[in-house]
Amino acid sequence: MVARQRLLANLRLSNSSNPAATSVSGPLLQPGARGTQELALTATDYAGPGVYNVTVQADGHTLYSERRTAMGGCACPRDRAGTP
């Protein structure tokens, strides 16, 4: 007879940090920008799970949204040591 186990866990997740975008620059920010323009930024989340999605919006419309990774691995949250 095979013994069966039933495991239960109560987890509470919290994040006391908000991600931030700094060094935002590029021709997309110029008045009257039209068509395809470049935008550069640095995204950080020092005390949180990490930045793995970047979305750029203007006037309520999404202009760009993509999952990004700093080291080219999976687009997934990382632990504080940077390990997926």
C-alpha positions in Angstrom: 0.0 0.0 0.0 1.3 3.4 -1.0 1.3 6.1 1.8 -0.2 9.4 0.7 0.9 12.7 2.2 -1.1 15.9 2.2 0.9 19.0 2.6 -0.6 22.4 3.4 1.1 25.8 3.7 -0.1 29.3 4.5 2.1 31.9 2.8 2.0 35.6 3.1 3.9 37.6 0.5 4.8 41.2 0.8 6.8 43.8 -1.0 7.9 46.9 0.8 9.6 48.4 -2.3 8.3 49.9 -5.5 10.2 49.6 -8.8 11.7 52.8 -10.2 12.7 54.1 -13.6 15.6 56.5 -13.8 17.8 58.0 -16.5 14.8 58.3 -18.8 15.9 59.8 -22.1 15.5 59.7 -25.8 13.7 61.4 -28.8 10.4 59.9 -27.8 10.3 62.6 -25.0 10.6 65.5 -27.4 7.5 67.6 -28.0 5.7 66.5 -31.2 7.4 63.2 -31.4 5.8 61.0 -34.1 6.4 57.6 -35.6 9.0 55.2 -34.1 11.3 56.9 -31.6 13.8 55.6 -29.1 13.4 55.7 -25.3 16.1 54.6 -22.9 15.7 54.0 -19.2 17.2 52.2 -16.2 14.7 50.1 -14.2 15.4 49.0 -10.7 13.7 47.1 -7.8 16.3 46.8 -5.1 14.2 45.3 -2.3 11.5 43.6 -4.4 11.3 40.6 -6.6 13.0 42.4 -9.5 11.9 44.1 -12.8 10.9 41.6 -15.4 8.3 43.5 -17.4 8.5 47.0 -18.8 5.5 48.8 -20.2 5.5 52.3 -21.7 2.2 54.2 -21.9 1.1 57.6 -23.2 -2.4 59.1 -22.9 -3.7 55.8 -21.6 -2.4 53.8 -24.6 0.3 51.1 -24.3 3.1 51.9 -26.7 5.5 49.2 -25.6 5.4 46.1 -23.3 7.9 43.4 -23.1 9.4 41.0 -20.6 13.1 41.8 -20.1 15.9 40.1 -18.1 19.2 41.6 -17.1 21.2 38.5 -17.8 19.3 37.0 -20.8 17.8 34.1 -18.8 14.2 33.4 -18.1 11.8 36.3 -17.7 10.8 35.3 -14.2 11.1 36.8 -10.7 14.5 36.3 -9.1 15.5 35.9 -5.5 17.6 38.5 -3.7 20.8 36.8 -4.9 19.7 37.1 -8.5 19.0 33.4 -9.0 15.9 32.4 -11.0 
